[in-house]
């Protein structure tokens, strides 16, 4: 049996699970970098790479069109970089709805 023979629902579940595990691994690396976990930073970084690979493999199992993915990725990269270069204003400075103002 090949991965492509699996029902799309099964492949989507696998992809979602791998994304969640990658998210947890990224958070673990942040905690390791901050010294908030006994896990060494190097070990957490290696684990994150393994989870990224799992996300990659499970994404490929969804059989996306590579040209479409590349075009969307380019658009998103450009938008992210444009946002990084925007002047800081009160609306994009990271103000929180939990601030003390109006409390």
Order of alpha helices (4+ residues) and beta strands (2+ residues): alpha-alpha-alpha
